[in-house]
Amino acid sequence: MPVGTVPVVGRVYTVLCPICSNSVTFDCLSKAVYGIQCHVCHAVIDLRNPSVPLLSNDPGVVADKSEGEVCFSPEVEESGGCSATTQLSMLIAGVAEQHQKEMPTTMSGETRQAFVARRIQAFSERFSFLYPLVHVLEYIVFGTKPIARIGNVQIFRKQLPCCRPMNIPVPKTSVSYSVVLSLFAFLYTALVLCVRTLDDEWLWHMLCYESFGLVLCVAMMLRCVYTDPGFVRPAYLESSDSCTGALTLKDIEAKQRESQWESVEGQPVERKWCSTCEIYRPMRAAHCYLCGLCVEEHDHHCSVIGVCVGRRNVRFFLLFLITAVFVSLFPGVCLLLELYHTAFSLSTLQLGTCFTLALVLLFLFVSVAFVCFSVVYALAIEQTTRERLHDVYVGRKNPFHRGVLQNVLWHVCHSTPPSLFDDDFVRLCATRV
C-alpha cells in the first residue's frame, strides 16, 4: 500500500499492535477513524503511525472534517479486500455453487451408493494420523513409484522369493488397515504385560500360541488386502477420448442407462450399467466407488482393512476373520480363568487392568464372530452381502444356489480365476497414466 493511502470503507485491514505484537484485523467503518483497540492488551493503535499507541485521552476519531482525511500508514495492510461479512457470503456462495455442480437433483441407487462411499471415506480419514504406519510398510515392500494406475488402485511389480514377478494391486484405501495393526499391537502389548503380572507358566504357553495366531491373522489380512478381489476390465481404457474414472455424482446420474437382463436357470438376472467403467457389469458384479472399479461377485468393501471382498479374495477374508476370532477369544478366556483362581492375590489395579483387557478381547470376539458368521452364511446360501442387503432374491428363487453343502465345497475347492492385472493389461494402464 503506498504511503498516505486513504482507507476504503467496507474493507478489512490488518496491523500489528506495538505493545503485544498481536495481529489485529478490523473492518474499516469510517474514514474518520484512525485508532483501533487491540483485543489482547487493549491498547489503542494509531493507524497513522502504528509504532506507538495513542494516548489515553485521544479518542482515535477525527472530530472536525476540516482537519482533512485520515491516511493509514504503510504498516496497515489490506487483509482480504472486502469486509468479513462479504468474505463469508462469498465463501457460502462458492460452496453452494460447487454443490450445484456436483450434486444431482435426484439420486438413483447407483448415485446414492457413490454418495455413501464418499461419506465412508470421509469418516475413515479421521484416523489418518495412523496412516503413516501403512505408508512405511508399503514403501519398504513396494517402493514409491507404481508402474501403473487404474481407478483408485496403484499397481506395483514385485519379485517374491521362489516366484516369478507379480503385478500387485494396492487400493488407495489400503491405509485403513493401519487401525487394525495399531489395535493388534496395543492389545498384544497389554496382554504381555498382564501375563508378566500374573506370571503363571501356562499363561506363557498361551502367549506362544497367541503370538503364532496373531502372525497368521496379520498374514491373512495382508494377503486379502493385496490380492485382486476380482476387478473387472473397464471399457474406457479402449477409448482415447473417454474419462479415466473420476466422475461427479451429477455425472454418474446423467450417464445412467437401462439395465440388461439375462436368464439363469429360468430366473431373470440383472446386469446394470456402470457409468464409471462404461460397461454392462457381469452378473453379480458391482462397482466400488472407493476402489474406482467394478468387482466380480462383489460382497462388500471392508472399510476396516480398506479393500473390496469379491470372488478372488473372499477365502482369504474368511481365514482372516477365523484367525481374528481365535486371537480374541483364546486369550480373553484364559485371562478370565486365571483371574478366577488368583484374584485374591492381586492388587485392585492389577485385577482391574487384567479384567478390563479380558472384557475388551471378548467384546472384539463377539464383533468379529458376528461378521464371520455373516460371511459363512452368505457363502452357504450363495448370496453376497450386497445381494442380501438389497433383497435381490426376495420373493423369487436364487438361480446360483446349488445347495448348502455344494455351495461350501465350491467356495473351498474351486480354483481362483486369473487376475485382471496381467502384463498386457498393466502396460495398457501405464499408457493411460
KASUL-V866904 format. One record per run of one state. SS is the DSSP state (H for helix, E for strand, - for the rest). FROM is the first residue (numbers start at 0). TO is the last residue. If there is no record, write none. Layout:
# KASUL-V866904
ss:SS from:FROM to:TO
ss:SS from:FROM to:TO
This chain:
# KASUL-V866904
ss:- from:0 to:3
ss:E from:4 to:5
ss:- from:6 to:10
ss:E from:11 to:15
ss:- from:16 to:21
ss:E from:22 to:26
ss:- from:27 to:31
ss:E from:32 to:32
ss:- from:33 to:33
ss:E from:34 to:36
ss:- from:37 to:42
ss:E from:43 to:45
ss:- from:46 to:51
ss:E from:52 to:52
ss:- from:53 to:59
ss:E from:60 to:60
ss:- from:61 to:63
ss:H from:64 to:66
ss:- from:67 to:69
ss:E from:70 to:71
ss:- from:72 to:75
ss:E from:76 to:77
ss:- from:78 to:82
ss:H from:83 to:101
ss:- from:102 to:107
ss:H from:108 to:141
ss:- from:142 to:146
ss:E from:147 to:149
ss:- from:150 to:151
ss:E from:152 to:158
ss:- from:159 to:163
ss:E from:164 to:170
ss:H from:171 to:197
ss:- from:198 to:199
ss:H from:200 to:224
ss:- from:225 to:229
ss:E from:230 to:230
ss:- from:231 to:233
ss:H from:234 to:237
ss:- from:238 to:247
ss:H from:248 to:253
ss:- from:254 to:258
ss:E from:259 to:263
ss:- from:264 to:265
ss:E from:266 to:270
ss:- from:271 to:271
ss:E from:272 to:273
ss:- from:274 to:277
ss:E from:278 to:279
ss:- from:280 to:284
ss:E from:285 to:287
ss:- from:288 to:291
ss:E from:292 to:294
ss:- from:295 to:298
ss:E from:299 to:301
ss:- from:302 to:305
ss:E from:306 to:308
ss:- from:309 to:312
ss:H from:313 to:344
ss:- from:345 to:346
ss:H from:347 to:379
ss:- from:380 to:383
ss:H from:384 to:388
ss:- from:389 to:402
ss:H from:403 to:412
ss:- from:413 to:421
ss:H from:422 to:431
ss:- from:432 to:432
